[in-house]
Amino acid sequence: MLKLWAIAMRKNFKYIDVSLAVSEPAADLASKLLGKKTRIIPNTVYPYWQASSKTSNRKDIKIVFLGRLVKRKGCQQLVQAIKFIEDHKLITQKYRVIIGGDGPKKNKTKS
């Protein structure tokens, strides 16, 4: 199933600047699908900023969480971090948060 998704989405991979995974098996899979090196970070929200000519000309920032919507995967911490960023006006650029996944917390809106 993932191979079919990768084939269908391949033209969009050029827009992915940084790929992160929470384990070595997930990083290996992402690297194979994307054809790019994937960095490993634990299940938490960790700010990763990569300044490059490729990203510096962009007018907006996309923060994407794609994963199972369960407590241990860290999506709730991302939502809390975004609230903190907004409350303290830490990002002055336009940004968009995209959350994709399924699980018991799918319809929860509490921050």
VOTOR-504526 format. One record per atom (N, C-alpha, C): residue number from 1; residue in three letters; atom name; z, x, y. Coordinates in steps of 0.05 Angstrom, whole numbers, plus 5000, padded with zeros to 4 digits. Each point is the difference from the previous one (the first is absolute). Layout:
! residues N
atom pos=NUM; code=ALA; site=CA; Z=Z; X=X; Y=Y $
...
! end
This chain:
! residues 111
atom pos=1; code=MET; site=N; Z=5000; X=5016; Y=4976 $
atom pos=1; code=MET; site=CA; Z=5000; X=4984; Y=5024 $
atom pos=1; code=MET; site=C; Z=5000; X=5017; Y=5025 $
atom pos=2; code=LEU; site=N; Z=5017; X=5021; Y=5000 $
atom pos=2; code=LEU; site=CA; Z=5001; X=5018; Y=5024 $
atom pos=2; code=LEU; site=C; Z=4974; X=5015; Y=5004 $
atom pos=3; code=LYS; site=N; Z=4986; X=5007; Y=4978 $
atom pos=3; code=LYS; site=CA; Z=4975; X=5014; Y=5003 $
atom pos=3; code=LYS; site=C; Z=4979; X=4982; Y=5014 $
atom pos=4; code=LEU; site=N; Z=5000; X=4974; Y=4993 $
atom pos=4; code=LEU; site=CA; Z=4982; X=4981; Y=5013 $
atom pos=4; code=LEU; site=C; Z=5006; X=4997; Y=5029 $
atom pos=5; code=TRP; site=N; Z=5026; X=4999; Y=5006 $
atom pos=5; code=TRP; site=CA; Z=5009; X=4998; Y=5028 $
atom pos=5; code=TRP; site=C; Z=4990; X=5025; Y=5015 $
atom pos=6; code=ALA; site=N; Z=5004; X=5024; Y=4988 $
atom pos=6; code=ALA; site=CA; Z=4992; X=5025; Y=5013 $
atom pos=6; code=ALA; site=C; Z=4970; X=5001; Y=5005 $
atom pos=7; code=ILE; site=N; Z=4985; X=4990; Y=4981 $
atom pos=7; code=ILE; site=CA; Z=4970; X=5000; Y=5004 $
atom pos=7; code=ILE; site=C; Z=4993; X=4981; Y=5023 $
atom pos=8; code=ALA; site=N; Z=5013; X=4977; Y=5001 $
atom pos=8; code=ALA; site=CA; Z=4994; X=4980; Y=5021 $
atom pos=8; code=ALA; site=C; Z=5009; X=5009; Y=5027 $
atom pos=9; code=MET; site=N; Z=5021; X=5016; Y=5002 $
atom pos=9; code=MET; site=CA; Z=5011; X=5008; Y=5025 $
atom pos=9; code=MET; site=C; Z=4992; X=5028; Y=5009 $
atom pos=10; code=ARG; site=N; Z=4985; X=5014; Y=4984 $
atom pos=10; code=ARG; site=CA; Z=4994; X=5029; Y=5005 $
atom pos=10; code=ARG; site=C; Z=4990; X=5005; Y=5028 $
atom pos=11; code=LYS; site=N; Z=4983; X=4983; Y=5012 $
atom pos=11; code=LYS; site=CA; Z=4990; X=5005; Y=5027 $
atom pos=11; code=LYS; site=C; Z=5022; X=4999; Y=5021 $
atom pos=12; code=ASN; site=N; Z=5023; X=4987; Y=4994 $
atom pos=12; code=ASN; site=CA; Z=5022; X=4999; Y=5019 $
atom pos=12; code=ASN; site=C; Z=5019; X=5024; Y=4998 $
atom pos=13; code=PHE; site=N; Z=4998; X=5016; Y=4979 $
atom pos=13; code=PHE; site=CA; Z=5018; X=5022; Y=4997 $
atom pos=13; code=PHE; site=C; Z=4998; X=5021; Y=5022 $
atom pos=14; code=LYS; site=N; Z=4977; X=5001; Y=5014 $
atom pos=14; code=LYS; site=CA; Z=4998; X=5019; Y=5022 $
atom pos=14; code=LYS; site=C; Z=5019; X=4994; Y=5023 $
atom pos=15; code=TYR; site=N; Z=5010; X=4976; Y=5001 $
atom pos=15; code=TYR; site=CA; Z=5018; X=4992; Y=5021 $
atom pos=15; code=TYR; site=C; Z=5029; X=5006; Y=4993 $
atom pos=16; code=ILE; site=N; Z=5006; X=5010; Y=4977 $
atom pos=16; code=ILE; site=CA; Z=5027; X=5007; Y=4991 $
atom pos=16; code=ILE; site=C; Z=5005; X=5029; Y=5007 $
atom pos=17; code=ASP; site=N; Z=5018; X=5004; Y=5019 $
atom pos=17; code=ASP; site=CA; Z=5006; X=5027; Y=5009 $
atom pos=17; code=ASP; site=C; Z=5021; X=5013; Y=4982 $
atom pos=18; code=VAL; site=N; Z=5020; X=4985; Y=4992 $
atom pos=18; code=VAL; site=CA; Z=5022; X=5011; Y=4984 $
atom pos=18; code=VAL; site=C; Z=5006; X=4981; Y=4977 $
atom pos=19; code=SER; site=N; Z=5003; X=5011; Y=4977 $
atom pos=19; code=SER; site=CA; Z=5006; X=4984; Y=4976 $
atom pos=19; code=SER; site=C; Z=5028; X=5009; Y=4990 $
atom pos=20; code=LEU; site=N; Z=5018; X=4982; Y=4997 $
atom pos=20; code=LEU; site=CA; Z=5027; X=5005; Y=4991 $
atom pos=20; code=LEU; site=C; Z=5006; X=4985; Y=4974 $
atom pos=21; code=ALA; site=N; Z=5016; X=5011; Y=4983 $
atom pos=21; code=ALA; site=CA; Z=5009; X=4987; Y=4976 $
atom pos=21; code=ALA; site=C; Z=5029; X=5007; Y=4995 $
atom pos=22; code=VAL; site=N; Z=5013; X=4984; Y=4983 $
atom pos=22; code=VAL; site=CA; Z=5029; X=5004; Y=4996 $
atom pos=22; code=VAL; site=C; Z=5006; X=5015; Y=4974 $
atom pos=23; code=SER; site=N; Z=4980; X=5007; Y=4985 $
atom pos=23; code=SER; site=CA; Z=5004; X=5015; Y=4975 $
atom pos=23; code=SER; site=C; Z=4975; X=5016; Y=4994 $
atom pos=24; code=GLU; site=N; Z=5004; X=5020; Y=4982 $
atom pos=24; code=GLU; site=CA; Z=4977; X=5016; Y=4993 $
atom pos=24; code=GLU; site=C; Z=4978; X=4984; Y=4985 $
atom pos=25; code=PRO; site=N; Z=5007; X=4982; Y=4981 $
atom pos=25; code=PRO; site=CA; Z=4979; X=4984; Y=4988 $
atom pos=25; code=PRO; site=C; Z=4985; X=4983; Y=5020 $
atom pos=26; code=ALA; site=N; Z=5014; X=4988; Y=5019 $
atom pos=26; code=ALA; site=CA; Z=4987; X=4984; Y=5020 $
atom pos=26; code=ALA; site=C; Z=4982; X=5017; Y=5018 $
atom pos=27; code=ALA; site=N; Z=5009; X=5024; Y=5007 $
atom pos=27; code=ALA; site=CA; Z=4985; X=5019; Y=5016 $
atom pos=27; code=ALA; site=C; Z=4974; X=5009; Y=4985 $
atom pos=28; code=ASP; site=N; Z=5003; X=5005; Y=4975 $
atom pos=28; code=ASP; site=CA; Z=4977; X=5008; Y=4984 $
atom pos=28; code=ASP; site=C; Z=4979; X=4978; Y=4999 $
atom pos=29; code=LEU; site=N; Z=5009; X=4975; Y=4996 $
atom pos=29; code=LEU; site=CA; Z=4982; X=4977; Y=4999 $
atom pos=29; code=LEU; site=C; Z=4986; X=4997; Y=5027 $
atom pos=30; code=ALA; site=N; Z=5016; X=5000; Y=5022 $
atom pos=30; code=ALA; site=CA; Z=4989; X=4997; Y=5027 $
atom pos=30; code=ALA; site=C; Z=4980; X=5022; Y=5006 $
atom pos=31; code=SER; site=N; Z=5006; X=5024; Y=4992 $
atom pos=31; code=SER; site=CA; Z=4982; X=5023; Y=5005 $
atom pos=31; code=SER; site=C; Z=4973; X=4996; Y=4985 $
atom pos=32; code=LYS; site=N; Z=5002; X=4991; Y=4976 $
atom pos=32; code=LYS; site=CA; Z=4976; X=4995; Y=4984 $
atom pos=32; code=LYS; site=C; Z=4983; X=4977; Y=5012 $
atom pos=33; code=LEU; site=N; Z=5014; X=4979; Y=5008 $
atom pos=33; code=LEU; site=CA; Z=4985; X=4977; Y=5011 $
atom pos=33; code=LEU; site=C; Z=4988; X=5006; Y=5028 $
atom pos=34; code=LEU; site=N; Z=5016; X=5013; Y=5017 $
atom pos=34; code=LEU; site=CA; Z=4991; X=5006; Y=5027 $
atom pos=34; code=LEU; site=C; Z=4983; X=5025; Y=5003 $
atom pos=35; code=GLY; site=N; Z=5003; X=5018; Y=4980 $
atom pos=35; code=GLY; site=CA; Z=4987; X=5026; Y=5002 $
atom pos=35; code=GLY; site=C; Z=5012; X=5017; Y=5022 $
atom pos=36; code=LYS; site=N; Z=5026; X=4995; Y=5006 $
atom pos=36; code=LYS; site=CA; Z=5014; X=5015; Y=5021 $
atom pos=36; code=LYS; site=C; Z=5028; X=5008; Y=4989 $
atom pos=37; code=LYS; site=N; Z=5010; X=5021; Y=5010 $
atom pos=37; code=LYS; site=CA; Z=5028; X=5008; Y=4993 $
atom pos=37; code=LYS; site=C; Z=5019; X=4979; Y=5009 $
atom pos=38; code=THR; site=N; Z=5019; X=4994; Y=4984 $
atom pos=38; code=THR; site=CA; Z=5021; X=4980; Y=5007 $
atom pos=38; code=THR; site=C; Z=5027; X=5014; Y=5000 $
atom pos=39; code=ARG; site=N; Z=5015; X=4996; Y=5022 $
atom pos=39; code=ARG; site=CA; Z=5026; X=5012; Y=5002 $
atom pos=39; code=ARG; site=C; Z=5021; X=4981; Y=4988 $
atom pos=40; code=ILE; site=N; Z=5021; X=5013; Y=4989 $
atom pos=40; code=ILE; site=CA; Z=5022; X=4984; Y=4987 $
atom pos=40; code=ILE; site=C; Z=5024; X=5000; Y=5019 $
atom pos=41; code=ILE; site=N; Z=5010; X=4975; Y=5005 $
atom pos=41; code=ILE; site=CA; Z=5025; X=4997; Y=5014 $
atom pos=41; code=ILE; site=C; Z=5017; X=4980; Y=4984 $
atom pos=42; code=PRO; site=N; Z=5026; X=5000; Y=5002 $
atom pos=42; code=PRO; site=CA; Z=5017; X=4981; Y=4985 $
atom pos=42; code=PRO; site=C; Z=4997; X=4972; Y=5012 $
atom pos=43; code=ASN; site=N; Z=5011; X=4981; Y=4986 $
atom pos=43; code=ASN; site=CA; Z=5000; X=4972; Y=5008 $
atom pos=43; code=ASN; site=C; Z=5017; X=4996; Y=5025 $
atom pos=44; code=THR; site=N; Z=4988; X=5005; Y=5022 $
atom pos=44; code=THR; site=CA; Z=5014; X=4998; Y=5026 $
atom pos=44; code=THR; site=C; Z=4979; X=4999; Y=5022 $
atom pos=45; code=VAL; site=N; Z=5008; X=4995; Y=5023 $
atom pos=45; code=VAL; site=CA; Z=4982; X=5001; Y=5023 $
atom pos=45; code=VAL; site=C; Z=5004; X=5028; Y=5012 $
atom pos=46; code=TYR; site=N; Z=4979; X=5015; Y=5001 $
atom pos=46; code=TYR; site=CA; Z=5001; X=5027; Y=5011 $
atom pos=46; code=TYR; site=C; Z=4977; X=5003; Y=5019 $
atom pos=47; code=PRO; site=N; Z=5005; X=5007; Y=5025 $
atom pos=47; code=PRO; site=CA; Z=4978; X=5003; Y=5019 $
atom pos=47; code=PRO; site=C; Z=4983; X=5024; Y=4993 $
atom pos=48; code=TYR; site=N; Z=4974; X=4995; Y=4997 $
atom pos=48; code=TYR; site=CA; Z=4982; X=5021; Y=4994 $
atom pos=48; code=TYR; site=C; Z=4978; X=4999; Y=5021 $
atom pos=49; code=TRP; site=N; Z=4999; X=5019; Y=5018 $
atom pos=49; code=TRP; site=CA; Z=4980; X=5001; Y=5021 $
atom pos=49; code=TRP; site=C; Z=4982; X=5024; Y=4995 $
atom pos=50; code=GLN; site=N; Z=4975; X=4996; Y=5000 $
atom pos=50; code=GLN; site=CA; Z=4981; X=5022; Y=4996 $
atom pos=50; code=GLN; site=C; Z=4981; X=4999; Y=5024 $
atom pos=51; code=ALA; site=N; Z=5003; X=5020; Y=5017 $
atom pos=51; code=ALA; site=CA; Z=4983; X=5003; Y=5023 $
atom pos=51; code=ALA; site=C; Z=4974; X=5014; Y=4992 $
atom pos=52; code=SER; site=N; Z=4978; X=4987; Y=5003 $
atom pos=52; code=SER; site=CA; Z=4975; X=5012; Y=4994 $
atom pos=52; code=SER; site=C; Z=4979; X=4987; Y=5018 $
atom pos=53; code=SER; site=N; Z=4977; X=5013; Y=5003 $
atom pos=53; code=SER; site=CA; Z=4979; X=4989; Y=5016 $
atom pos=53; code=SER; site=C; Z=4991; X=4973; Y=4989 $
atom pos=54; code=LYS; site=N; Z=5003; X=4997; Y=4974 $
atom pos=54; code=LYS; site=CA; Z=4991; X=4975; Y=4987 $
atom pos=54; code=LYS; site=C; Z=5017; X=4976; Y=5009 $
atom pos=55; code=THR; site=N; Z=5026; X=5004; Y=5003 $
atom pos=55; code=THR; site=CA; Z=5018; X=4978; Y=5007 $
atom pos=55; code=THR; site=C; Z=5006; X=4999; Y=5030 $
atom pos=56; code=SER; site=N; Z=4998; X=5022; Y=5014 $
atom pos=56; code=SER; site=CA; Z=5009; X=5000; Y=5028 $
atom pos=56; code=SER; site=C; Z=4982; X=4982; Y=5019 $
atom pos=57; code=ASN; site=N; Z=4976; X=4994; Y=4991 $
atom pos=57; code=ASN; site=CA; Z=4982; X=4984; Y=5017 $
atom pos=57; code=ASN; site=C; Z=5004; X=4970; Y=4995 $
atom pos=58; code=ARG; site=N; Z=5016; X=4993; Y=4981 $
atom pos=58; code=ARG; site=CA; Z=5003; X=4972; Y=4994 $
atom pos=58; code=ARG; site=C; Z=5018; X=4986; Y=5021 $
atom pos=59; code=LYS; site=N; Z=4993; X=4976; Y=5006 $
atom pos=59; code=LYS; site=CA; Z=5014; X=4985; Y=5021 $
atom pos=59; code=LYS; site=C; Z=5025; X=4986; Y=4988 $
atom pos=60; code=ASP; site=N; Z=5000; X=4995; Y=4974 $
atom pos=60; code=ASP; site=CA; Z=5023; X=4986; Y=4989 $
atom pos=60; code=ASP; site=C; Z=5010; X=5014; Y=4974 $
atom pos=61; code=ILE; site=N; Z=5024; X=4993; Y=4992 $
atom pos=61; code=ILE; site=CA; Z=5012; X=5012; Y=4977 $
atom pos=61; code=ILE; site=C; Z=5003; X=4977; Y=4979 $
atom pos=62; code=LYS; site=N; Z=4993; X=5005; Y=4976 $
atom pos=62; code=LYS; site=CA; Z=5005; X=4981; Y=4978 $
atom pos=62; code=LYS; site=C; Z=5021; X=5011; Y=4982 $
atom pos=63; code=ILE; site=N; Z=5021; X=4985; Y=4996 $
atom pos=63; code=ILE; site=CA; Z=5021; X=5007; Y=4982 $
atom pos=63; code=ILE; site=C; Z=4998; X=4981; Y=4976 $
atom pos=64; code=VAL; site=N; Z=4994; X=5012; Y=4976 $
atom pos=64; code=VAL; site=CA; Z=4993; X=4983; Y=4977 $
atom pos=64; code=VAL; site=C; Z=5020; X=5005; Y=4978 $
atom pos=65; code=PHE; site=N; Z=5011; X=4978; Y=4989 $
atom pos=65; code=PHE; site=CA; Z=5016; X=5000; Y=4976 $
atom pos=65; code=PHE; site=C; Z=4985; X=4985; Y=4979 $
atom pos=66; code=LEU; site=N; Z=4994; X=5013; Y=4978 $
atom pos=66; code=LEU; site=CA; Z=4987; X=4987; Y=4978 $
atom pos=66; code=LEU; site=C; Z=5016; X=5006; Y=4975 $
atom pos=67; code=GLY; site=N; Z=5013; X=4980; Y=4990 $
atom pos=67; code=GLY; site=CA; Z=5017; X=5005; Y=4976 $
atom pos=67; code=GLY; site=C; Z=5015; X=4975; Y=4992 $
atom pos=68; code=ARG; site=N; Z=5015; X=5003; Y=4979 $
atom pos=68; code=ARG; site=CA; Z=5015; X=4977; Y=4990 $
atom pos=68; code=ARG; site=C; Z=5022; X=4993; Y=5020 $
atom pos=69; code=LEU; site=N; Z=5003; X=4975; Y=5006 $
atom pos=69; code=LEU; site=CA; Z=5019; X=4991; Y=5020 $
atom pos=69; code=LEU; site=C; Z=5027; X=4994; Y=4987 $
atom pos=70; code=VAL; site=N; Z=5013; X=5022; Y=4993 $
atom pos=70; code=VAL; site=CA; Z=5027; X=5000; Y=4989 $
atom pos=70; code=VAL; site=C; Z=5017; X=5019; Y=5016 $
atom pos=71; code=LYS; site=N; Z=5026; X=4997; Y=4999 $
atom pos=71; code=LYS; site=CA; Z=5018; X=5015; Y=5017 $
atom pos=71; code=LYS; site=C; Z=4996; X=5030; Y=4997 $
atom pos=72; code=ARG; site=N; Z=4997; X=5010; Y=4975 $
atom pos=72; code=ARG; site=CA; Z=4999; X=5029; Y=4996 $
atom pos=72; code=ARG; site=C; Z=4975; X=5014; Y=5010 $
atom pos=73; code=LYS; site=N; Z=4979; X=4985; Y=5008 $
atom pos=73; code=LYS; site=CA; Z=4976; X=5012; Y=5009 $
atom pos=73; code=LYS; site=C; Z=5000; X=5006; Y=5030 $
atom pos=74; code=GLY; site=N; Z=5019; X=4989; Y=5015 $
atom pos=74; code=GLY; site=CA; Z=5003; X=5008; Y=5028 $
atom pos=74; code=GLY; site=C; Z=4986; X=4983; Y=5021 $
atom pos=75; code=CYS; site=N; Z=4988; X=4979; Y=4993 $
atom pos=75; code=CYS; site=CA; Z=4986; X=4984; Y=5021 $
atom pos=75; code=CYS; site=C; Z=5019; X=4988; Y=5020 $
atom pos=76; code=GLN; site=N; Z=5024; X=4992; Y=4992 $
atom pos=76; code=GLN; site=CA; Z=5019; X=4989; Y=5018 $
atom pos=76; code=GLN; site=C; Z=5009; X=5021; Y=5020 $
atom pos=77; code=GLN; site=N; Z=5002; X=5025; Y=4991 $
atom pos=77; code=GLN; site=CA; Z=5007; X=5022; Y=5018 $
atom pos=77; code=GLN; site=C; Z=4978; X=5005; Y=5021 $
atom pos=78; code=LEU; site=N; Z=4975; X=4996; Y=4991 $
atom pos=78; code=LEU; site=CA; Z=4978; X=5003; Y=5018 $
atom pos=78; code=LEU; site=C; Z=5002; X=4978; Y=5022 $
atom pos=79; code=VAL; site=N; Z=5005; X=4976; Y=4992 $
atom pos=79; code=VAL; site=CA; Z=5003; X=4978; Y=5020 $
atom pos=79; code=VAL; site=C; Z=5022; X=5006; Y=5019 $
atom pos=80; code=GLN; site=N; Z=5023; X=5010; Y=4990 $
atom pos=80; code=GLN; site=CA; Z=5022; X=5008; Y=5018 $
atom pos=80; code=GLN; site=C; Z=4993; X=5023; Y=5018 $
atom pos=81; code=ALA; site=N; Z=4984; X=5019; Y=4990 $
atom pos=81; code=ALA; site=CA; Z=4992; X=5022; Y=5017 $
atom pos=81; code=ALA; site=C; Z=4981; X=4991; Y=5022 $
atom pos=82; code=ILE; site=N; Z=4982; X=4981; Y=4994 $
atom pos=82; code=ILE; site=CA; Z=4982; X=4990; Y=5020 $
atom pos=82; code=ILE; site=C; Z=5016; X=4985; Y=5021 $
atom pos=83; code=LYS; site=N; Z=5020; X=4985; Y=4992 $
atom pos=83; code=LYS; site=CA; Z=5017; X=4986; Y=5020 $
atom pos=83; code=LYS; site=C; Z=5014; X=5021; Y=5018 $
atom pos=84; code=PHE; site=N; Z=5010; X=5022; Y=4988 $
atom pos=84; code=PHE; site=CA; Z=5013; X=5021; Y=5016 $
atom pos=84; code=PHE; site=C; Z=4980; X=5012; Y=5019 $
atom pos=85; code=ILE; site=N; Z=4976; X=5006; Y=4991 $
atom pos=85; code=ILE; site=CA; Z=4979; X=5011; Y=5017 $
atom pos=85; code=ILE; site=C; Z=4994; X=4982; Y=5023 $
atom pos=86; code=GLU; site=N; Z=4998; X=4974; Y=4995 $
atom pos=86; code=GLU; site=CA; Z=4994; X=4981; Y=5021 $
atom pos=86; code=GLU; site=C; Z=5024; X=4998; Y=5020 $
atom pos=87; code=ASP; site=N; Z=5024; X=4998; Y=4989 $
atom pos=87; code=ASP; site=CA; Z=5024; X=4998; Y=5017 $
atom pos=87; code=ASP; site=C; Z=5003; X=5024; Y=5019 $
atom pos=88; code=HIS; site=N; Z=4992; X=5023; Y=4990 $
atom pos=88; code=HIS; site=CA; Z=5004; X=5025; Y=5016 $
atom pos=88; code=HIS; site=C; Z=4974; X=5010; Y=5013 $
atom pos=89; code=LYS; site=N; Z=4979; X=4984; Y=4997 $
atom pos=89; code=LYS; site=CA; Z=4974; X=5007; Y=5012 $
atom pos=89; code=LYS; site=C; Z=4991; X=5029; Y=4993 $
atom pos=90; code=LEU; site=N; Z=5001; X=5007; Y=4975 $
atom pos=90; code=LEU; site=CA; Z=4994; X=5027; Y=4991 $
atom pos=90; code=LEU; site=C; Z=4970; X=5005; Y=4997 $
atom pos=91; code=ILE; site=N; Z=4985; X=4980; Y=4996 $
atom pos=91; code=ILE; site=CA; Z=4971; X=5003; Y=4999 $
atom pos=91; code=ILE; site=C; Z=4988; X=4985; Y=5024 $
atom pos=92; code=THR; site=N; Z=4985; X=5015; Y=5016 $
atom pos=92; code=THR; site=CA; Z=4988; X=4987; Y=5023 $
atom pos=92; code=THR; site=C; Z=4971; X=4992; Y=4994 $
atom pos=93; code=GLN; site=N; Z=4988; X=5010; Y=4979 $
atom pos=93; code=GLN; site=CA; Z=4974; X=4992; Y=4992 $
atom pos=93; code=GLN; site=C; Z=5000; X=4973; Y=4987 $
atom pos=94; code=LYS; site=N; Z=4977; X=4987; Y=4999 $
atom pos=94; code=LYS; site=CA; Z=4997; X=4975; Y=4986 $
atom pos=94; code=LYS; site=C; Z=5002; X=5007; Y=4970 $
atom pos=95; code=TYR; site=N; Z=5015; X=4984; Y=4985 $
atom pos=95; code=TYR; site=CA; Z=5002; X=5004; Y=4971 $
atom pos=95; code=TYR; site=C; Z=5001; X=4974; Y=4985 $
atom pos=96; code=ARG; site=N; Z=4993; X=5001; Y=4975 $
atom pos=96; code=ARG; site=CA; Z=5000; X=4977; Y=4983 $
atom pos=96; code=ARG; site=C; Z=5013; X=5007; Y=4973 $
atom pos=97; code=VAL; site=N; Z=5017; X=4982; Y=4990 $
atom pos=97; code=VAL; site=CA; Z=5013; X=5004; Y=4975 $
atom pos=97; code=VAL; site=C; Z=4987; X=4982; Y=4979 $
atom pos=98; code=ILE; site=N; Z=4991; X=5011; Y=4978 $
atom pos=98; code=ILE; site=CA; Z=4987; X=4985; Y=4979 $
atom pos=98; code=ILE; site=C; Z=5017; X=5004; Y=4975 $
atom pos=99; code=ILE; site=N; Z=5008; X=4977; Y=4988 $
atom pos=99; code=ILE; site=CA; Z=5016; X=5001; Y=4976 $
atom pos=99; code=ILE; site=C; Z=4985; X=4985; Y=4978 $
atom pos=100; code=GLY; site=N; Z=4996; X=5013; Y=4978 $
atom pos=100; code=GLY; site=CA; Z=4986; X=4987; Y=4978 $
atom pos=100; code=GLY; site=C; Z=5015; X=5005; Y=4974 $
atom pos=101; code=GLY; site=N; Z=5001; X=4980; Y=4984 $
atom pos=101; code=GLY; site=CA; Z=5013; X=5003; Y=4974 $
atom pos=101; code=GLY; site=C; Z=5010; X=4973; Y=4990 $
atom pos=102; code=ASP; site=N; Z=5013; X=5001; Y=4978 $
atom pos=102; code=ASP; site=CA; Z=5011; X=4976; Y=4987 $
atom pos=102; code=ASP; site=C; Z=5028; X=5006; Y=4990 $
atom pos=103; code=GLY; site=N; Z=5015; X=4979; Y=4996 $
atom pos=103; code=GLY; site=CA; Z=5027; X=5004; Y=4990 $
atom pos=103; code=GLY; site=C; Z=5018; X=4979; Y=5011 $
atom pos=104; code=PRO; site=N; Z=5026; X=5001; Y=4992 $
atom pos=104; code=PRO; site=CA; Z=5019; X=4979; Y=5008 $
atom pos=104; code=PRO; site=C; Z=5005; X=4998; Y=5030 $
atom pos=105; code=LYS; site=N; Z=4994; X=5021; Y=5015 $
atom pos=105; code=LYS; site=CA; Z=5005; X=5000; Y=5029 $
atom pos=105; code=LYS; site=C; Z=4975; X=4993; Y=5016 $
atom pos=106; code=LYS; site=N; Z=4979; X=4990; Y=4986 $
atom pos=106; code=LYS; site=CA; Z=4974; X=4995; Y=5013 $
atom pos=106; code=LYS; site=C; Z=5002; X=4981; Y=5024 $
atom pos=107; code=ASN; site=N; Z=5015; X=4979; Y=4998 $
atom pos=107; code=ASN; site=CA; Z=5002; X=4980; Y=5021 $
atom pos=107; code=ASN; site=C; Z=5024; X=5002; Y=5018 $
atom pos=108; code=LYS; site=N; Z=5014; X=5023; Y=4998 $
atom pos=108; code=LYS; site=CA; Z=5024; X=5004; Y=5017 $
atom pos=108; code=LYS; site=C; Z=4991; X=5010; Y=5027 $
atom pos=109; code=THR; site=N; Z=5011; X=4989; Y=5021 $
atom pos=109; code=THR; site=CA; Z=4993; X=5009; Y=5027 $
atom pos=109; code=THR; site=C; Z=5024; X=5011; Y=5015 $
atom pos=110; code=LYS; site=N; Z=5023; X=5000; Y=4987 $
atom pos=110; code=LYS; site=CA; Z=5025; X=5010; Y=5012 $
atom pos=110; code=LYS; site=C; Z=4998; X=5030; Y=5005 $
atom pos=111; code=SER; site=N; Z=5008; X=5009; Y=5024 $
atom pos=111; code=SER; site=CA; Z=4999; X=5029; Y=5006 $
atom pos=111; code=SER; site=C; Z=5028; X=5011; Y=5002 $
! end
